[in-house]
Amino acid sequence: MIKLPSAPIPSLLTLGLLLLGGCSCNTEDDDGDGVDACQDCDDADPSLGLEFTVHADDDGDGYGAAQGKPTCVDLAGWVDDSTDCNDRAAEFSPAAEETCNSFDDNCDGVIDEGCDSATP
């Protein structure tokens, strides 16, 4: 029978850090931007703080796709909004007016709301 230690078993990440010489992270805010070194993208640069998520805006309408990616800097062609329902066509966005065309123009999840079903 294997006897498990009574103390918590360290994670693989923790073990990796220990093997690499430990974590050099501290809880100080070395660059004075209000974010401690453990969470700061670059604690030597006060213009960089917490990591944030951006979303591709391929159609340039100011609304991004649902899938995002983490970054520490603003990226051209990327926005912080993730509510575009069709990022390949600027006419479909949360700011669009709904038209009777069998598409969800305004990205609210409803196709042709307010349209007469007999309208082509």
NUGUKOL-126639 format. One record per atom (N, C-alpha, C): atom name; residue number from 1; z, y, x. Coordinates in nm, 3 decimals. Example, Ala and Ser with C-alpha at 12.3 -4.5 7.8 and 13.67 -1.06 7.14 Angstrom:
<atoms>
 atom seq      up   north    east
    N   1   0.780  -0.569   1.319
   CA   1   0.780  -0.450   1.230
    C   1   0.780  -0.330   1.320
    N   2   0.708  -0.225   1.285
   CA   2   0.714  -0.106   1.367
    C   2   0.787   0.003   1.290
</atoms>
This chain:
<atoms>
 atom seq      up   north    east
    N   1   0.000  -0.117   0.084
   CA   1   0.000   0.000   0.000
    C   1   0.000   0.124   0.089
    N   2  -0.083   0.222   0.050
   CA   2  -0.094   0.347   0.125
    C   2   0.008   0.444   0.069
    N   3   0.084   0.502   0.159
   CA   3   0.182   0.603   0.117
    C   3   0.121   0.741   0.136
    N   4   0.114   0.818   0.025
   CA   4   0.060   0.953   0.030
    C   4   0.168   1.051   0.074
    N   5   0.129   1.153   0.148
   CA   5   0.228   1.252   0.190
    C   5   0.280   1.330   0.070
    N   6   0.403   1.376   0.080
   CA   6   0.462   1.452  -0.030
    C   6   0.411   1.596  -0.032
    N   7   0.366   1.646   0.081
   CA   7   0.311   1.781   0.087
    C   7   0.166   1.778   0.038
    N   8   0.115   1.890  -0.012
   CA   8  -0.024   1.893  -0.057
    C   8  -0.121   1.857   0.054
    N   9  -0.226   1.786   0.020
   CA   9  -0.328   1.748   0.116
    C   9  -0.420   1.868   0.136
    N  10  -0.445   1.910   0.260
   CA  10  -0.531   2.027   0.282
    C  10  -0.675   1.997   0.242
    N  11  -0.745   2.101   0.197
   CA  11  -0.886   2.086   0.160
    C  11  -0.971   2.070   0.285
    N  12  -1.095   2.027   0.265
   CA  12  -1.187   2.014   0.377
    C  12  -1.213   2.151   0.441
    N  13  -1.218   2.255   0.359
   CA  13  -1.238   2.390   0.412
    C  13  -1.121   2.429   0.503
    N  14  -1.001   2.402   0.455
   CA  14  -0.883   2.433   0.536
    C  14  -0.886   2.356   0.666
    N  15  -0.920   2.228   0.659
   CA  15  -0.926   2.147   0.781
    C  15  -1.033   2.202   0.875
    N  16  -1.148   2.242   0.820
   CA  16  -1.255   2.298   0.902
    C  16  -1.211   2.425   0.971
    N  17  -1.141   2.512   0.899
   CA  17  -1.091   2.636   0.959
    C  17  -0.992   2.608   1.070
    N  18  -0.906   2.508   1.047
   CA  18  -0.809   2.472   1.150
    C  18  -0.878   2.420   1.275
    N  19  -0.982   2.339   1.257
   CA  19  -1.055   2.284   1.370
    C  19  -1.131   2.393   1.445
    N  20  -1.174   2.497   1.372
   CA  20  -1.249   2.606   1.435
    C  20  -1.159   2.716   1.490
    N  21  -1.032   2.696   1.484
   CA  21  -0.941   2.793   1.542
    C  21  -0.866   2.876   1.440
    N  22  -0.874   2.838   1.314
   CA  22  -0.798   2.907   1.211
    C  22  -0.874   3.023   1.151
    N  23  -0.816   3.079   1.049
   CA  23  -0.877   3.191   0.977
    C  23  -0.830   3.322   1.041
    N  24  -0.924   3.408   1.073
   CA  24  -0.888   3.535   1.134
    C  24  -0.868   3.645   1.030
    N  25  -0.873   3.607   0.904
   CA  25  -0.860   3.700   0.794
    C  25  -0.718   3.756   0.787
    N  26  -0.708   3.885   0.755
   CA  26  -0.577   3.944   0.733
    C  26  -0.577   4.017   0.600
    N  27  -0.462   4.054   0.554
   CA  27  -0.452   4.121   0.425
    C  27  -0.451   4.273   0.440
    N  28  -0.481   4.321   0.557
   CA  28  -0.489   4.465   0.581
    C  28  -0.626   4.517   0.538
    N  29  -0.635   4.643   0.511
   CA  29  -0.761   4.710   0.479
    C  29  -0.800   4.790   0.601
    N  30  -0.869   4.725   0.694
   CA  30  -0.898   4.786   0.823
    C  30  -0.991   4.907   0.816
    N  31  -1.082   4.910   0.718
   CA  31  -1.177   5.022   0.711
    C  31  -1.140   5.127   0.606
    N  32  -1.028   5.108   0.534
   CA  32  -0.978   5.207   0.440
    C  32  -1.057   5.222   0.311
    N  33  -1.132   5.118   0.272
   CA  33  -1.211   5.128   0.149
    C  33  -1.139   5.072   0.026
    N  34  -1.014   5.031   0.043
   CA  34  -0.937   4.980  -0.070
    C  34  -0.950   4.831  -0.092
    N  35  -1.023   4.761  -0.007
   CA  35  -1.042   4.616  -0.019
    C  35  -0.987   4.550   0.107
    N  36  -0.897   4.450   0.089
   CA  36  -0.839   4.387   0.209
    C  36  -0.944   4.304   0.283
    N  37  -0.918   4.279   0.408
   CA  37  -1.014   4.214   0.496
    C  37  -1.059   4.077   0.447
    N  38  -0.975   4.006   0.376
   CA  38  -1.011   3.873   0.327
    C  38  -1.118   3.878   0.218
    N  39  -1.129   3.990   0.148
   CA  39  -1.224   4.001   0.038
    C  39  -1.338   4.098   0.067
    N  40  -1.329   4.172   0.175
   CA  40  -1.426   4.276   0.208
    C  40  -1.552   4.214   0.269
    N  41  -1.669   4.262   0.227
   CA  41  -1.795   4.214   0.284
    C  41  -1.802   4.244   0.434
    N  42  -1.753   4.360   0.473
   CA  42  -1.751   4.400   0.614
    C  42  -1.635   4.497   0.631
    N  43  -1.523   4.449   0.679
   CA  43  -1.403   4.532   0.687
    C  43  -1.407   4.634   0.801
    N  44  -1.520   4.642   0.869
   CA  44  -1.538   4.747   0.969
    C  44  -1.626   4.860   0.914
    N  45  -1.680   4.840   0.792
   CA  45  -1.770   4.937   0.731
    C  45  -1.714   4.979   0.595
    N  46  -1.663   5.103   0.582
   CA  46  -1.604   5.144   0.455
    C  46  -1.703   5.158   0.341
    N  47  -1.834   5.158   0.370
   CA  47  -1.933   5.166   0.262
    C  47  -1.956   5.031   0.195
    N  48  -1.906   4.924   0.256
   CA  48  -1.919   4.789   0.199
    C  48  -1.783   4.741   0.154
    N  49  -1.773   4.699   0.029
   CA  49  -1.646   4.651  -0.024
    C  49  -1.659   4.510  -0.076
    N  50  -1.624   4.492  -0.203
   CA  50  -1.630   4.361  -0.265
    C  50  -1.773   4.315  -0.289
    N  51  -1.794   4.186  -0.276
   CA  51  -1.923   4.127  -0.311
    C  51  -1.944   4.143  -0.461
    N  52  -2.068   4.163  -0.504
   CA  52  -2.099   4.175  -0.646
    C  52  -2.228   4.097  -0.673
    N  53  -2.257   4.074  -0.801
   CA  53  -2.374   3.995  -0.840
    C  53  -2.485   4.087  -0.890
    N  54  -2.606   4.061  -0.843
   CA  54  -2.724   4.134  -0.889
    C  54  -2.822   4.035  -0.952
    N  55  -2.912   4.089  -1.035
   CA  55  -3.007   4.007  -1.109
    C  55  -3.147   4.061  -1.087
    N  56  -3.244   3.973  -1.064
   CA  56  -3.381   4.014  -1.041
    C  56  -3.436   4.087  -1.162
    N  57  -3.503   4.201  -1.137
   CA  57  -3.570   4.277  -1.242
    C  57  -3.718   4.278  -1.209
    N  58  -3.783   4.166  -1.233
   CA  58  -3.923   4.149  -1.193
    C  58  -4.020   4.238  -1.268
    N  59  -3.986   4.278  -1.391
   CA  59  -4.078   4.362  -1.469
    C  59  -4.045   4.511  -1.460
    N  60  -3.939   4.547  -1.388
   CA  60  -3.906   4.687  -1.364
    C  60  -3.854   4.765  -1.483
    N  61  -3.801   4.695  -1.585
   CA  61  -3.753   4.765  -1.705
    C  61  -3.605   4.802  -1.699
    N  62  -3.539   4.772  -1.587
   CA  62  -3.398   4.806  -1.571
    C  62  -3.303   4.699  -1.620
    N  63  -3.357   4.590  -1.671
   CA  63  -3.276   4.477  -1.719
    C  63  -3.312   4.354  -1.637
    N  64  -3.212   4.279  -1.595
   CA  64  -3.236   4.165  -1.508
    C  64  -3.228   4.031  -1.577
    N  65  -3.275   3.929  -1.507
   CA  65  -3.272   3.792  -1.555
    C  65  -3.128   3.739  -1.554
    N  66  -3.104   3.634  -1.629
   CA  66  -2.969   3.579  -1.640
    C  66  -2.917   3.527  -1.506
    N  67  -2.999   3.461  -1.431
   CA  67  -2.958   3.406  -1.301
    C  67  -2.938   3.519  -1.202
    N  68  -2.824   3.522  -1.137
   CA  68  -2.796   3.627  -1.040
    C  68  -2.769   3.571  -0.903
    N  69  -2.746   3.662  -0.808
   CA  69  -2.709   3.620  -0.674
    C  69  -2.607   3.718  -0.618
    N  70  -2.512   3.666  -0.542
   CA  70  -2.410   3.753  -0.484
    C  70  -2.467   3.831  -0.365
    N  71  -2.418   3.953  -0.350
   CA  71  -2.461   4.037  -0.239
    C  71  -2.351   4.138  -0.208
    N  72  -2.365   4.203  -0.097
   CA  72  -2.272   4.309  -0.058
    C  72  -2.339   4.446  -0.059
    N  73  -2.471   4.450  -0.075
   CA  73  -2.545   4.575  -0.073
    C  73  -2.643   4.579  -0.190
    N  74  -2.681   4.699  -0.232
   CA  74  -2.783   4.713  -0.336
    C  74  -2.916   4.662  -0.281
    N  75  -2.989   4.591  -0.365
   CA  75  -3.118   4.536  -0.324
    C  75  -3.228   4.594  -0.413
    N  76  -3.338   4.636  -0.353
   CA  76  -3.451   4.689  -0.428
    C  76  -3.504   4.580  -0.521
    N  77  -3.530   4.616  -0.646
   CA  77  -3.584   4.522  -0.743
    C  77  -3.478   4.436  -0.810
    N  78  -3.352   4.465  -0.783
   CA  78  -3.240   4.390  -0.841
    C  78  -3.149   4.489  -0.914
    N  79  -3.088   4.446  -1.025
   CA  79  -3.000   4.531  -1.105
    C  79  -2.871   4.456  -1.137
    N  80  -2.771   4.528  -1.186
   CA  80  -2.645   4.462  -1.220
    C  80  -2.641   4.411  -1.364
    N  81  -2.748   4.434  -1.440
   CA  81  -2.758   4.389  -1.579
    C  81  -2.829   4.254  -1.585
    N  82  -2.780   4.165  -1.672
   CA  82  -2.839   4.031  -1.682
    C  82  -2.884   3.997  -1.823
    N  83  -2.926   4.099  -1.901
   CA  83  -2.954   4.075  -2.042
    C  83  -3.102   4.072  -2.079
    N  84  -3.192   4.067  -1.980
   CA  84  -3.335   4.062  -2.010
    C  84  -3.372   3.921  -2.056
    N  85  -3.438   3.911  -2.172
   CA  85  -3.475   3.780  -2.224
    C  85  -3.613   3.736  -2.175
    N  86  -3.690   3.826  -2.116
   CA  86  -3.820   3.793  -2.059
    C  86  -3.845   3.889  -1.945
    N  87  -3.810   3.846  -1.825
   CA  87  -3.820   3.935  -1.709
    C  87  -3.960   3.936  -1.648
    N  88  -4.057   3.883  -1.721
   CA  88  -4.196   3.889  -1.676
    C  88  -4.275   3.994  -1.756
    N  89  -4.210   4.053  -1.859
   CA  89  -4.280   4.151  -1.943
    C  89  -4.185   4.262  -1.983
    N  90  -4.214   4.386  -1.940
   CA  90  -4.125   4.500  -1.966
    C  90  -4.112   4.534  -2.114
    N  91  -4.207   4.492  -2.196
   CA  91  -4.197   4.523  -2.340
    C  91  -4.089   4.443  -2.411
    N  92  -4.035   4.342  -2.345
   CA  92  -3.923   4.265  -2.400
    C  92  -3.797   4.300  -2.321
    N  93  -3.703   4.371  -2.383
   CA  93  -3.578   4.407  -2.317
    C  93  -3.478   4.447  -2.425
    N  94  -3.349   4.455  -2.392
   CA  94  -3.251   4.499  -2.490
    C  94  -3.278   4.639  -2.546
    N  95  -3.356   4.720  -2.476
   CA  95  -3.387   4.856  -2.523
    C  95  -3.511   4.862  -2.611
    N  96  -3.584   4.751  -2.622
   CA  96  -3.709   4.750  -2.698
    C  96  -3.682   4.753  -2.848
    N  97  -3.776   4.808  -2.920
   CA  97  -3.770   4.806  -3.067
    C  97  -3.832   4.675  -3.114
    N  98  -3.767   4.610  -3.209
   CA  98  -3.820   4.484  -3.262
    C  98  -3.947   4.511  -3.341
    N  99  -4.051   4.433  -3.315
   CA  99  -4.175   4.441  -3.391
    C  99  -4.204   4.304  -3.452
    N 100  -4.288   4.300  -3.550
   CA 100  -4.320   4.175  -3.620
    C 100  -4.432   4.103  -3.545
    N 101  -4.394   4.025  -3.444
   CA 101  -4.493   3.961  -3.358
    C 101  -4.456   3.820  -3.316
    N 102  -4.355   3.761  -3.380
   CA 102  -4.308   3.625  -3.350
    C 102  -4.240   3.614  -3.214
    N 103  -4.191   3.727  -3.162
   CA 103  -4.115   3.729  -3.037
    C 103  -3.983   3.803  -3.059
    N 104  -3.887   3.776  -2.974
   CA 104  -3.760   3.848  -2.975
    C 104  -3.775   3.967  -2.881
    N 105  -3.831   4.076  -2.930
   CA 105  -3.861   4.192  -2.846
    C 105  -3.737   4.256  -2.786
    N 106  -3.627   4.263  -2.863
   CA 106  -3.507   4.334  -2.818
    C 106  -3.396   4.244  -2.764
    N 107  -3.429   4.120  -2.737
   CA 107  -3.338   4.027  -2.668
    C 107  -3.204   4.007  -2.738
    N 108  -3.202   4.015  -2.869
   CA 108  -3.075   3.994  -2.940
    C 108  -3.061   3.851  -2.995
    N 109  -3.157   3.765  -2.962
   CA 109  -3.150   3.627  -3.006
    C 109  -3.211   3.600  -3.142
    N 110  -3.263   3.706  -3.206
   CA 110  -3.324   3.693  -3.339
    C 110  -3.470   3.738  -3.329
    N 111  -3.560   3.654  -3.377
   CA 111  -3.703   3.686  -3.374
    C 111  -3.741   3.759  -3.502
    N 112  -3.805   3.874  -3.485
   CA 112  -3.861   3.953  -3.595
    C 112  -3.760   3.990  -3.704
    N 113  -3.637   4.024  -3.666
   CA 113  -3.540   4.066  -3.769
    C 113  -3.589   4.192  -3.835
    N 114  -3.566   4.200  -3.965
   CA 114  -3.609   4.315  -4.044
    C 114  -3.754   4.311  -4.084
    N 115  -3.824   4.205  -4.049
   CA 115  -3.966   4.194  -4.084
    C 115  -3.981   4.109  -4.210
    N 116  -4.080   4.144  -4.288
   CA 116  -4.115   4.063  -4.405
    C 116  -4.182   3.936  -4.354
    N 117  -4.139   3.821  -4.401
   CA 117  -4.193   3.694  -4.353
    C 117  -4.342   3.681  -4.381
    N 118  -4.396   3.759  -4.474
   CA 118  -4.539   3.754  -4.504
    C 118  -4.620   3.841  -4.409
    N 119  -4.551   3.926  -4.327
   CA 119  -4.622   4.014  -4.232
    C 119  -4.673   3.931  -4.116
    N 120  -4.802   3.945  -4.081
   CA 120  -4.856   3.865  -3.969
    C 120  -4.802   3.909  -3.836
</atoms>
